[in-house]
Amino acid sequence: MNKPETQLRHGRVVTPASRGSVAVERGLLGNWQVNEMEGGKNFPALTAGPFPAPYETDDPSVTPPGDGHILSGGKTDDRDCINFTDEEMSKKLNTPFNWPLLNVEAGQVFKVQWEYTAAHVTRGYRWLITKDGWDPKQRISRAQLEAKPFFEDFYTQVPYYQHSGEMKAKVEHQVTLPKGKKGRHVVVLMWIVANTGNAFYQAFDLDFK
């Protein structure tokens, strides 16, 4: 029996390596699980409900991920390993582990490539990053992240159902990383869907030189 079509409309970043890619490499997750790290799209808000103006005609958000489960889109099954600190991951793997860091420079262009098993009508992409002085020994929470996204790339057409052919998921897109960052940081990238209550979450560990 075929799965309902809605279950196929998923995606993940394939380059550069996300936490999901690292977990797949380590045999902790399958690609399909990383494709399905979806949770409420109103993040960093805490509550479900209408997507903010001027996009309130989009499907309302389901409840966004809770603190400590943000990087997996709120998934608390096997995918919870995406939220693990180095210490938690070391225990799980029974060997010393640090999340591999992507070497970057503040203010540089950061390019990502997505692979979609099938793409939803896309509202856009939202990028968040950890605050200066965040604590890598703690799981990522709202308190660990800058209060506002450092970049958003949204389609502006409303209502989405009159423009769904134009609002395509992007296979390749890029962002300018914030200036003034140094050392280790975590970036959270959300692919925000117009015609469901969800966004798909991807996380990257960066080392700003």
HUPEBEL-V200898 format. One record per pair of residues at least 24 apart in sequence whose C-alpha atoms are under 6 Angstrom apart, sorted by the first residue. I is the first residue (numbers start at 0). J is the second residue. Records with the same first field share a line. If there is no record, write none. Layout:
I: J + J
//
This chain:
8: 116 + 117 + 118 + 119
9: 34 + 115 + 116 + 117
10: 34 + 114 + 115 + 116
11: 113 + 114
12: 112 + 113
13: 112 + 113
14: 111 + 112
17: 202 + 203
18: 202 + 203
36: 71 + 72 + 199 + 200
37: 72 + 197 + 198 + 199
38: 63 + 64 + 72 + 73 + 197 + 198
39: 63 + 196 + 197 + 198
40: 197 + 198
56: 158
57: 193
58: 194 + 195 + 196
59: 196
60: 196
61: 196
66: 140
67: 138 + 139 + 140
70: 202
72: 200
84: 136 + 138
100: 204 + 205 + 206
101: 205 + 206
102: 206
103: 206 + 207
104: 207 + 208
105: 176 + 177 + 178 + 180
106: 175 + 176 + 177 + 178
107: 175 + 176
108: 174 + 175
109: 173 + 174
110: 172 + 173
111: 171 + 172
112: 170 + 171
113: 170
118: 168
120: 163 + 166 + 167 + 192 + 193
121: 166 + 167 + 168 + 192 + 193
122: 153 + 154 + 191 + 192 + 193
123: 152 + 153 + 154 + 191
124: 151 + 152 + 189 + 190 + 191
125: 151 + 188 + 189
126: 150 + 187 + 188
127: 186 + 187
128: 185 + 186
129: 184 + 185
181: 207
182: 206 + 207
//
